[in-house]
């Protein structure tokens, strides 16, 4: 059985290799575009902001209320930015992507004692400066897949006072993603899917902006908050 399975795997591998070799070569669009030392472009896209809230089971000693919170909805936002890429060698590139992200996050707070619910929409305008390393496969015909990884510092320009929860404006994200270069006759189109994971606890605990003491319960019920983002972008180069 093991002998037969080994032969089947070898046949599948050989067949896939022959199929790859048998693919017809086509005329390449913009054949020398990747030879440039520096690449420039712009990007537009959509994203989904998320936040993981870590509860601590805090019970208000005066009322006996216990609140839990969650980011319970997907809220798609809009992203726009510019691209600068420095070619390190044939397969590696260093990318800088100054960007703006307009979006929001929705939270629901639930009182486990009474069942009462409260909600909050947290709008955000992020200025980001991601630095990514791009690792690309060899070009075949008019496409070239790649993966990226890097870090992305972000600063939130939109923060309201008197909200149930408030976040620190600065965060650093770890990013991984994948995409593909499509070489069109007049430009290069690059769809990319990227996942960003916040590395900083952004829950602001010192709420001097709150004038209603009962609002402190929402912050006190949490141990921390970490943000994340999923971005689908189109680059034009």
DRENPA-3360 file (N, C-alpha, C; in nm, 2 decimals, always signed):
BEGIN
1 = XXXXXXXX = +0.08/-0.12/+0.00/+0.00/+0.00/+0.00/+0.09/+0.13/+0.00 ~ +0.19/+0.12/+0.09/+0.28/+0.24/+0.09/+0.35/+0.26/-0.04 ~ +0.39/+0.14/-0.10/+0.47/+0.15/-0.23/+0.38/+0.21/-0.34 ~ +0.25/+0.17/-0.34/+0.16/+0.22/-0.44/+0.13/+0.37/-0.42 ~ +0.12/+0.41/-0.29/+0.09/+0.55/-0.26/+0.21/+0.64/-0.30 ~ +0.33/+0.58/-0.28/+0.45/+0.66/-0.32/+0.45/+0.68/-0.47 ~ +0.41/+0.58/-0.55/+0.41/+0.59/-0.70/+0.31/+0.69/-0.74 ~ +0.19/+0.69/-0.67/+0.08/+0.78/-0.71/+0.13/+0.93/-0.69;
9 = XXXXXXXX = +0.20/+0.95/-0.57/+0.25/+1.08/-0.54/+0.35/+1.13/-0.65 ~ +0.44/+1.04/-0.68/+0.54/+1.07/-0.78/+0.48/+1.10/-0.92 ~ +0.37/+1.03/-0.95/+0.30/+1.05/-1.08/+0.23/+1.19/-1.08 ~ +0.17/+1.22/-0.97/+0.10/+1.35/-0.96/+0.20/+1.47/-0.97 ~ +0.32/+1.45/-0.90/+0.42/+1.55/-0.90/+0.48/+1.57/-1.04 ~ +0.50/+1.45/-1.11/+0.55/+1.46/-1.25/+0.45/+1.52/-1.34 ~ +0.32/+1.49/-1.32/+0.22/+1.55/-1.41/+0.20/+1.69/-1.39 ~ +0.21/+1.74/-1.26/+0.20/+1.88/-1.24/+0.32/+1.96/-1.30;
17 = XXXXXXXX = +0.44/+1.90/-1.29/+0.56/+1.96/-1.35/+0.54/+1.97/-1.50 ~ +0.50/+1.86/-1.56/+0.48/+1.87/-1.71/+0.38/+1.97/-1.75 ~ +0.27/+1.98/-1.67/+0.17/+2.08/-1.70/+0.22/+2.22/-1.69 ~ +0.30/+2.24/-1.59/+0.36/+2.38/-1.58/+0.46/+2.41/-1.69 ~ +0.54/+2.31/-1.73/+0.63/+2.33/-1.85/+0.55/+2.34/-1.98 ~ +0.44/+2.28/-1.98/+0.36/+2.29/-2.11/+0.28/+2.41/-2.13 ~ +0.27/+2.50/-2.03/+0.20/+2.62/-2.04/+0.26/+2.71/-2.15 ~ +0.17/+2.76/-2.23/+0.22/+2.84/-2.34/+0.27/+2.98/-2.30;
25 = XXXXXXXX = +0.39/+3.01/-2.35/+0.45/+3.14/-2.32/+0.38/+3.24/-2.40 ~ +0.35/+3.36/-2.34/+0.28/+3.47/-2.41/+0.37/+3.59/-2.41 ~ +0.34/+3.68/-2.50/+0.41/+3.81/-2.51/+0.40/+3.89/-2.38 ~ +0.51/+3.93/-2.32/+0.50/+4.00/-2.20/+0.47/+4.15/-2.21 ~ +0.38/+4.20/-2.13/+0.35/+4.34/-2.13/+0.45/+4.41/-2.04 ~ +0.50/+4.52/-2.08/+0.60/+4.60/-2.00/+0.71/+4.51/-1.94 ~ +0.79/+4.45/-2.03/+0.88/+4.35/-1.99/+1.00/+4.40/-1.90 ~ +1.02/+4.54/-1.90/+1.14/+4.59/-1.83/+1.09/+4.67/-1.70;
33 = XXXXXXXX = +0.97/+4.67/-1.67/+0.92/+4.75/-1.56/+0.99/+4.71/-1.43 ~ +1.02/+4.58/-1.41/+1.08/+4.54/-1.28/+1.23/+4.56/-1.28 ~ +1.28/+4.61/-1.38/+1.43/+4.64/-1.38/+1.46/+4.77/-1.32 ~ +1.36/+4.85/-1.30/+1.38/+4.98/-1.23/+1.42/+4.97/-1.09 ~ +1.51/+5.05/-1.04/+1.55/+5.04/-0.90/+1.44/+5.09/-0.80 ~ +1.37/+5.19/-0.84/+1.26/+5.24/-0.76/+1.13/+5.23/-0.84 ~ +1.02/+5.19/-0.76/+0.89/+5.18/-0.82/+0.79/+5.28/-0.74 ~ +0.70/+5.34/-0.81/+0.61/+5.43/-0.75/+0.47/+5.40/-0.80;
41 = XXXXXXXX = +0.37/+5.43/-0.71/+0.23/+5.41/-0.75/+0.14/+5.46/-0.65 ~ +0.01/+5.42/-0.66/-0.09/+5.46/-0.55/-0.18/+5.34/-0.53 ~ -0.26/+5.35/-0.42/-0.34/+5.24/-0.39/-0.48/+5.29/-0.33 ~ -0.58/+5.21/-0.36/-0.71/+5.23/-0.30/-0.76/+5.10/-0.25 ~ -0.85/+5.10/-0.15/-0.89/+4.97/-0.10/-1.00/+4.98/+0.00 ~ -1.04/+4.87/+0.05/-1.14/+4.86/+0.16/-1.08/+4.78/+0.27 ~ -1.13/+4.80/+0.39/-1.07/+4.73/+0.51/-1.18/+4.71/+0.61 ~ -1.15/+4.62/+0.70/-1.24/+4.59/+0.81/-1.16/+4.60/+0.94;
49 = XXXXXXXX = -1.20/+4.70/+1.02/-1.13/+4.72/+1.15/-1.20/+4.64/+1.26 ~ -1.12/+4.58/+1.34/-1.17/+4.50/+1.45/-1.09/+4.52/+1.58 ~ -1.15/+4.48/+1.69/-1.08/+4.50/+1.82/-1.12/+4.38/+1.91 ~ -1.02/+4.32/+1.97/-1.04/+4.22/+2.07/-1.04/+4.28/+2.21 ~ -1.16/+4.27/+2.28/-1.17/+4.32/+2.42/-1.16/+4.21/+2.52 ~ -1.07/+4.22/+2.61/-1.04/+4.12/+2.71/-1.11/+4.16/+2.84 ~ -1.22/+4.09/+2.88/-1.29/+4.12/+3.00/-1.22/+4.06/+3.12 ~ -1.26/+4.12/+3.24/-1.19/+4.07/+3.36/-1.29/+4.03/+3.47;
57 = XXXXXXXX = -1.42/+4.03/+3.44/-1.53/+3.99/+3.53/-1.55/+4.09/+3.65 ~ -1.51/+4.21/+3.63/-1.53/+4.31/+3.73/-1.67/+4.33/+3.77 ~ -1.70/+4.34/+3.90/-1.84/+4.36/+3.95/-1.84/+4.49/+4.03 ~ -1.93/+4.58/+3.99/-1.94/+4.71/+4.06/-1.98/+4.68/+4.21 ~ -1.90/+4.73/+4.30/-1.93/+4.70/+4.45/-2.05/+4.77/+4.50 ~ -2.09/+4.88/+4.43/-2.21/+4.95/+4.47/-2.34/+4.90/+4.42 ~ -2.34/+4.87/+4.29/-2.47/+4.82/+4.23/-2.47/+4.67/+4.20 ~ -2.35/+4.60/+4.21/-2.35/+4.46/+4.18/-2.36/+4.43/+4.03;
65 = XXXXXXXX = -2.35/+4.53/+3.94/-2.35/+4.51/+3.80/-2.22/+4.45/+3.75 ~ -2.24/+4.36/+3.65/-2.12/+4.30/+3.58/-2.14/+4.32/+3.43 ~ -2.05/+4.39/+3.36/-2.06/+4.41/+3.22/-1.96/+4.33/+3.14 ~ -2.00/+4.29/+3.02/-1.91/+4.23/+2.92/-1.93/+4.31/+2.79 ~ -1.82/+4.31/+2.71/-1.82/+4.39/+2.59/-1.76/+4.31/+2.48 ~ -1.81/+4.34/+2.36/-1.75/+4.27/+2.24/-1.77/+4.36/+2.12 ~ -1.67/+4.34/+2.02/-1.68/+4.41/+1.89/-1.76/+4.31/+1.80 ~ -1.89/+4.35/+1.79/-1.99/+4.25/+1.74/-2.03/+4.27/+1.59;
73 = XXXXXXXX = -1.97/+4.37/+1.52/-2.01/+4.39/+1.38/-1.89/+4.41/+1.30 ~ -1.91/+4.38/+1.17/-1.80/+4.42/+1.07/-1.84/+4.55/+1.01 ~ -1.74/+4.64/+1.02/-1.77/+4.78/+0.96/-1.66/+4.81/+0.86 ~ -1.70/+4.80/+0.73/-1.60/+4.82/+0.63/-1.57/+4.97/+0.61 ~ -1.44/+5.00/+0.59/-1.40/+5.14/+0.57/-1.32/+5.15/+0.44 ~ -1.27/+5.27/+0.42/-1.20/+5.30/+0.29/-1.06/+5.34/+0.32 ~ -0.97/+5.29/+0.23/-0.82/+5.32/+0.25/-0.77/+5.38/+0.12 ~ -0.67/+5.47/+0.13/-0.61/+5.53/+0.02/-0.46/+5.56/+0.06;
81 = XXXXXXXX = -0.37/+5.55/-0.04/-0.23/+5.57/-0.01/-0.14/+5.58/-0.13 ~ -0.01/+5.59/-0.11/+0.09/+5.60/-0.21/+0.19/+5.49/-0.19 ~ +0.25/+5.44/-0.29/+0.35/+5.33/-0.28/+0.48/+5.37/-0.33 ~ +0.58/+5.34/-0.25/+0.72/+5.35/-0.30/+0.79/+5.22/-0.27 ~ +0.86/+5.16/-0.37/+0.93/+5.04/-0.35/+1.07/+5.05/-0.40 ~ +1.16/+5.00/-0.32/+1.30/+4.99/-0.35/+1.34/+4.85/-0.38 ~ +1.39/+4.82/-0.50/+1.42/+4.69/-0.55/+1.56/+4.65/-0.48 ~ +1.56/+4.54/-0.40/+1.68/+4.50/-0.34/+1.75/+4.40/-0.43;
89 = XXXXXXXX = +1.68/+4.31/-0.49/+1.74/+4.22/-0.59/+1.62/+4.17/-0.67 ~ +1.64/+4.06/-0.75/+1.54/+4.01/-0.84/+1.41/+3.97/-0.77 ~ +1.42/+3.92/-0.65/+1.30/+3.87/-0.58/+1.26/+3.94/-0.46 ~ +1.34/+4.04/-0.41/+1.31/+4.11/-0.29/+1.29/+4.26/-0.31 ~ +1.20/+4.32/-0.24/+1.18/+4.46/-0.25/+1.13/+4.51/-0.11 ~ +1.17/+4.64/-0.08/+1.13/+4.70/+0.04/+1.03/+4.81/+0.00 ~ +0.91/+4.80/+0.07/+0.80/+4.89/+0.03/+0.77/+4.99/+0.15 ~ +0.74/+5.11/+0.11/+0.69/+5.21/+0.21/+0.56/+5.26/+0.15;
97 = XXXXXXXX = +0.45/+5.26/+0.24/+0.32/+5.28/+0.19/+0.24/+5.38/+0.28 ~ +0.27/+5.51/+0.28/+0.20/+5.61/+0.36/+0.05/+5.60/+0.32 ~ -0.04/+5.59/+0.42/-0.18/+5.56/+0.39/-0.27/+5.63/+0.49 ~ -0.40/+5.65/+0.45/-0.51/+5.69/+0.53/-0.61/+5.58/+0.53 ~ -0.67/+5.55/+0.65/-0.78/+5.46/+0.67/-0.89/+5.52/+0.74 ~ -1.01/+5.53/+0.67/-1.13/+5.58/+0.73/-1.23/+5.47/+0.76 ~ -1.26/+5.46/+0.89/-1.35/+5.35/+0.92/-1.41/+5.37/+1.06 ~ -1.47/+5.26/+1.12/-1.52/+5.26/+1.25/-1.53/+5.12/+1.31;
105 = XXXXXXXX = -1.55/+5.11/+1.44/-1.57/+4.99/+1.51/-1.70/+5.00/+1.59 ~ -1.78/+4.89/+1.60/-1.90/+4.89/+1.68/-1.89/+4.80/+1.80 ~ -1.92/+4.85/+1.92/-1.92/+4.77/+2.04/-2.06/+4.75/+2.10 ~ -2.08/+4.64/+2.16/-2.20/+4.62/+2.24/-2.16/+4.58/+2.38 ~ -2.22/+4.65/+2.48/-2.19/+4.62/+2.62/-2.32/+4.56/+2.68 ~ -2.30/+4.45/+2.75/-2.42/+4.38/+2.81/-2.40/+4.36/+2.96 ~ -2.51/+4.40/+3.03/-2.51/+4.39/+3.18/-2.56/+4.25/+3.21 ~ -2.47/+4.16/+3.26/-2.51/+4.02/+3.29/-2.61/+4.01/+3.40;
113 = XXXXXXXX = -2.62/+4.12/+3.48/-2.72/+4.11/+3.60/-2.86/+4.14/+3.55 ~ -2.87/+4.24/+3.46/-3.01/+4.29/+3.42/-3.04/+4.26/+3.28 ~ -2.94/+4.23/+3.19/-2.96/+4.20/+3.05/-2.97/+4.33/+2.97 ~ -2.95/+4.44/+3.03/-2.95/+4.57/+2.96/-2.83/+4.58/+2.87 ~ -2.85/+4.64/+2.75/-2.74/+4.66/+2.66/-2.71/+4.80/+2.62 ~ -2.58/+4.84/+2.60/-2.54/+4.97/+2.56/-2.45/+4.94/+2.43 ~ -2.45/+5.04/+2.34/-2.37/+5.03/+2.22/-2.28/+5.16/+2.21 ~ -2.18/+5.14/+2.12/-2.09/+5.25/+2.09/-2.03/+5.23/+1.95;
121 = XXXXXXXX = -2.03/+5.33/+1.87/-1.97/+5.34/+1.74/-1.84/+5.42/+1.76 ~ -1.73/+5.36/+1.74/-1.60/+5.43/+1.75/-1.54/+5.46/+1.61 ~ -1.55/+5.58/+1.57/-1.50/+5.62/+1.44/-1.35/+5.65/+1.44 ~ -1.28/+5.61/+1.34/-1.13/+5.62/+1.34/-1.08/+5.67/+1.20 ~ -0.98/+5.76/+1.21/-0.91/+5.80/+1.09/-0.76/+5.78/+1.12 ~ -0.71/+5.67/+1.06/-0.57/+5.63/+1.09/-0.48/+5.68/+0.98 ~ -0.37/+5.74/+1.03/-0.25/+5.77/+0.94/-0.15/+5.66/+0.97 ~ -0.11/+5.59/+0.86/-0.02/+5.48/+0.88/+0.10/+5.49/+0.79;
129 = XXXXXXXX = +0.21/+5.43/+0.83/+0.34/+5.43/+0.76/+0.40/+5.29/+0.76 ~ +0.34/+5.20/+0.69/+0.39/+5.06/+0.69/+0.52/+5.04/+0.61 ~ +0.61/+4.96/+0.67/+0.73/+4.92/+0.60/+0.72/+4.77/+0.58 ~ +0.72/+4.73/+0.46/+0.70/+4.58/+0.43/+0.81/+4.53/+0.34 ~ +0.85/+4.40/+0.37/+0.94/+4.33/+0.28/+0.86/+4.25/+0.18 ~ +0.88/+4.26/+0.05/+0.81/+4.19/-0.05/+0.90/+4.08/-0.10 ~ +0.85/+3.96/-0.10/+0.92/+3.84/-0.16/+0.84/+3.79/-0.27 ~ +0.89/+3.80/-0.40/+0.81/+3.77/-0.52/+0.87/+3.64/-0.58;
137 = XXXXXXXX = +0.78/+3.57/-0.65/+0.81/+3.45/-0.73/+0.86/+3.50/-0.86 ~ +0.93/+3.41/-0.94/+0.97/+3.45/-1.08/+0.84/+3.49/-1.16 ~ +0.86/+3.58/-1.25/+0.75/+3.62/-1.33/+0.72/+3.52/-1.44 ~ +0.59/+3.49/-1.46/+0.55/+3.40/-1.57/+0.45/+3.47/-1.65 ~ +0.47/+3.48/-1.78/+0.38/+3.56/-1.87/+0.36/+3.69/-1.81 ~ +0.23/+3.72/-1.77/+0.20/+3.86/-1.72/+0.14/+3.86/-1.58 ~ +0.19/+3.77/-1.50/+0.16/+3.77/-1.36/+0.28/+3.72/-1.27 ~ +0.28/+3.77/-1.15/+0.39/+3.73/-1.06/+0.34/+3.74/-0.91;
145 = XXXXXXXX = +0.31/+3.62/-0.85/+0.26/+3.62/-0.71/+0.37/+3.66/-0.61 ~ +0.33/+3.71/-0.50/+0.43/+3.75/-0.39/+0.36/+3.74/-0.26 ~ +0.45/+3.75/-0.15/+0.40/+3.76/-0.01/+0.47/+3.88/+0.05 ~ +0.41/+3.94/+0.15/+0.47/+4.05/+0.22/+0.46/+4.03/+0.37 ~ +0.55/+4.10/+0.44/+0.55/+4.10/+0.59/+0.62/+4.22/+0.63 ~ +0.58/+4.28/+0.75/+0.64/+4.40/+0.80/+0.57/+4.45/+0.92 ~ +0.61/+4.58/+0.95/+0.55/+4.65/+1.06/+0.48/+4.77/+1.01 ~ +0.38/+4.82/+1.09/+0.30/+4.93/+1.05/+0.26/+5.02/+1.17;
153 = XXXXXXXX = +0.33/+5.13/+1.19/+0.28/+5.22/+1.30/+0.17/+5.30/+1.25 ~ +0.06/+5.32/+1.33/-0.06/+5.39/+1.30/-0.09/+5.49/+1.41 ~ -0.15/+5.61/+1.37/-0.19/+5.71/+1.46/-0.33/+5.75/+1.43 ~ -0.42/+5.74/+1.53/-0.56/+5.77/+1.51/-0.59/+5.92/+1.53 ~ -0.64/+5.99/+1.43/-0.66/+6.13/+1.44/-0.80/+6.17/+1.50 ~ -0.89/+6.06/+1.51/-1.02/+6.09/+1.55/-1.05/+6.02/+1.68 ~ -1.06/+6.10/+1.79/-1.09/+6.04/+1.92/-1.18/+6.14/+1.99 ~ -1.30/+6.08/+2.03/-1.40/+6.16/+2.10/-1.39/+6.15/+2.25;
161 = XXXXXXXX = -1.43/+6.25/+2.32/-1.44/+6.25/+2.47/-1.58/+6.20/+2.50 ~ -1.59/+6.16/+2.63/-1.72/+6.12/+2.69/-1.77/+5.99/+2.63 ~ -1.69/+5.91/+2.56/-1.73/+5.78/+2.51/-1.72/+5.68/+2.62 ~ -1.79/+5.57/+2.60/-1.78/+5.46/+2.70/-1.64/+5.40/+2.70 ~ -1.58/+5.38/+2.59/-1.45/+5.33/+2.58/-1.37/+5.44/+2.50 ~ -1.24/+5.45/+2.53/-1.15/+5.54/+2.46/-1.02/+5.47/+2.44 ~ -0.96/+5.48/+2.32/-0.84/+5.41/+2.29/-0.72/+5.51/+2.28 ~ -0.60/+5.46/+2.31/-0.48/+5.54/+2.28/-0.46/+5.56/+2.13;
169 = XXXXXXXX = -0.41/+5.68/+2.09/-0.41/+5.71/+1.95/-0.30/+5.63/+1.87 ~ -0.19/+5.59/+1.94/-0.08/+5.52/+1.87/-0.08/+5.37/+1.89 ~ -0.05/+5.30/+1.78/-0.04/+5.16/+1.78/+0.06/+5.11/+1.68 ~ +0.11/+4.99/+1.70/+0.20/+4.93/+1.60/+0.15/+4.79/+1.57 ~ +0.14/+4.77/+1.43/+0.08/+4.64/+1.38/+0.19/+4.56/+1.32 ~ +0.18/+4.43/+1.34/+0.25/+4.33/+1.26/+0.17/+4.29/+1.14 ~ +0.23/+4.29/+1.02/+0.15/+4.27/+0.90/+0.20/+4.15/+0.82 ~ +0.11/+4.07/+0.76/+0.14/+3.97/+0.66/+0.04/+3.97/+0.56;
177 = XXXXXXXX = +0.08/+3.94/+0.43/-0.02/+3.94/+0.32/+0.03/+3.87/+0.20 ~ -0.05/+3.87/+0.10/-0.02/+3.81/-0.03/-0.09/+3.88/-0.14 ~ -0.03/+3.88/-0.26/-0.09/+3.95/-0.37/-0.03/+3.89/-0.50 ~ -0.06/+3.96/-0.61/-0.01/+3.92/-0.74/+0.00/+4.04/-0.83 ~ +0.12/+4.05/-0.89/+0.14/+4.16/-0.99/+0.08/+4.11/-1.13 ~ -0.01/+4.19/-1.18/-0.07/+4.17/-1.32/-0.01/+4.28/-1.41 ~ +0.06/+4.23/-1.51/+0.12/+4.33/-1.61/+0.03/+4.35/-1.72 ~ -0.03/+4.47/-1.72/-0.12/+4.51/-1.83/-0.05/+4.59/-1.93;
185 = XXXXXXXX = -0.11/+4.62/-2.05/-0.03/+4.69/-2.15/+0.02/+4.83/-2.11 ~ -0.05/+4.90/-2.02/-0.01/+5.04/-1.99/+0.03/+5.06/-1.85 ~ +0.00/+4.96/-1.76/+0.04/+4.98/-1.62/+0.03/+4.84/-1.55 ~ +0.08/+4.84/-1.43/+0.08/+4.72/-1.35/-0.03/+4.73/-1.24 ~ -0.12/+4.63/-1.24/-0.23/+4.62/-1.14/-0.20/+4.51/-1.04 ~ -0.21/+4.55/-0.91/-0.17/+4.46/-0.80/-0.28/+4.45/-0.70 ~ -0.36/+4.34/-0.70/-0.45/+4.32/-0.59/-0.37/+4.25/-0.47 ~ -0.41/+4.29/-0.35/-0.34/+4.24/-0.24/-0.43/+4.23/-0.12;
193 = XXXXXXXX = -0.42/+4.12/-0.04/-0.49/+4.10/+0.08/-0.39/+4.10/+0.20 ~ -0.42/+4.18/+0.30/-0.32/+4.19/+0.41/-0.39/+4.19/+0.54 ~ -0.32/+4.12/+0.64/-0.38/+4.10/+0.77/-0.28/+4.18/+0.87 ~ -0.34/+4.26/+0.95/-0.26/+4.34/+1.05/-0.31/+4.31/+1.19 ~ -0.21/+4.29/+1.28/-0.23/+4.25/+1.42/-0.17/+4.35/+1.51 ~ -0.25/+4.42/+1.59/-0.19/+4.52/+1.68/-0.11/+4.46/+1.79 ~ +0.00/+4.52/+1.82/+0.10/+4.47/+1.92/+0.09/+4.54/+2.05 ~ +0.01/+4.65/+2.06/+0.00/+4.73/+2.18/-0.14/+4.73/+2.24;
201 = XXXXXXXX = -0.14/+4.72/+2.37/-0.27/+4.74/+2.45/-0.31/+4.88/+2.44 ~ -0.42/+4.91/+2.36/-0.46/+5.05/+2.33/-0.57/+5.10/+2.42 ~ -0.62/+5.02/+2.52/-0.72/+5.07/+2.61/-0.67/+5.18/+2.69 ~ -0.74/+5.29/+2.69/-0.70/+5.41/+2.77/-0.77/+5.40/+2.91 ~ -0.70/+5.38/+3.01/-0.76/+5.36/+3.14/-0.78/+5.49/+3.22 ~ -0.69/+5.59/+3.20/-0.71/+5.72/+3.27/-0.81/+5.80/+3.20 ~ -0.94/+5.80/+3.25/-1.05/+5.86/+3.18/-1.08/+5.99/+3.25 ~ -0.99/+6.09/+3.25/-1.02/+6.22/+3.31/-1.13/+6.30/+3.23;
209 = XXXXXXXX = -1.16/+6.25/+3.11/-1.26/+6.32/+3.03/-1.40/+6.29/+3.07 ~ -1.42/+6.19/+3.15/-1.55/+6.14/+3.19/-1.60/+6.23/+3.30 ~ -1.72/+6.29/+3.28/-1.79/+6.37/+3.39/-1.89/+6.29/+3.46 ~ -1.93/+6.17/+3.41/-2.03/+6.09/+3.47/-1.96/+5.97/+3.54 ~ -1.95/+5.96/+3.67/-1.87/+5.85/+3.73/-1.92/+5.71/+3.70 ~ -2.05/+5.70/+3.66/-2.10/+5.56/+3.63/-2.05/+5.51/+3.50 ~ -1.99/+5.60/+3.42/-1.94/+5.55/+3.29/-1.80/+5.48/+3.30 ~ -1.74/+5.49/+3.42/-1.61/+5.43/+3.44/-1.62/+5.27/+3.44;
217 = XXXXXXXX = -1.74/+5.22/+3.47/-1.76/+5.08/+3.48/-1.72/+5.00/+3.35 ~ -1.74/+5.07/+3.23/-1.71/+5.00/+3.10/-1.56/+4.98/+3.09 ~ -1.48/+5.08/+3.13/-1.33/+5.06/+3.12/-1.28/+4.97/+3.23 ~ -1.34/+4.98/+3.35/-1.29/+4.89/+3.46/-1.33/+4.74/+3.43 ~ -1.42/+4.72/+3.35/-1.46/+4.58/+3.32/-1.36/+4.51/+3.22 ~ -1.26/+4.58/+3.17/-1.17/+4.53/+3.07/-1.03/+4.52/+3.12 ~ -0.96/+4.42/+3.08/-0.82/+4.41/+3.11/-0.73/+4.47/+3.00 ~ -0.79/+4.48/+2.88/-0.71/+4.54/+2.77/-0.79/+4.53/+2.64;
225 = XXXXXXXX = -0.73/+4.59/+2.54/-0.79/+4.59/+2.40/-0.68/+4.58/+2.30 ~ -0.69/+4.50/+2.20/-0.60/+4.49/+2.09/-0.67/+4.50/+1.96 ~ -0.62/+4.58/+1.87/-0.68/+4.61/+1.74/-0.63/+4.52/+1.63 ~ -0.70/+4.50/+1.53/-0.66/+4.43/+1.41/-0.73/+4.48/+1.29 ~ -0.68/+4.45/+1.17/-0.74/+4.50/+1.05/-0.71/+4.41/+0.93 ~ -0.81/+4.39/+0.85/-0.80/+4.32/+0.72/-0.82/+4.41/+0.61 ~ -0.72/+4.42/+0.51/-0.73/+4.52/+0.41/-0.72/+4.45/+0.27 ~ -0.81/+4.48/+0.18/-0.81/+4.44/+0.04/-0.78/+4.56/-0.04;
233 = XXXXX = -0.66/+4.56/-0.11/-0.61/+4.68/-0.18/-0.59/+4.65/-0.33 ~ -0.60/+4.76/-0.41/-0.56/+4.76/-0.55/-0.45/+4.86/-0.56 ~ -0.33/+4.82/-0.61/-0.22/+4.91/-0.64/-0.21/+4.93/-0.79 ~ -0.18/+5.05/-0.82/-0.16/+5.09/-0.96/-0.02/+5.14/-0.98 ~ +0.06/+5.08/-1.06/+0.20/+5.12/-1.07/+0.23/+5.14/-1.22;
% end
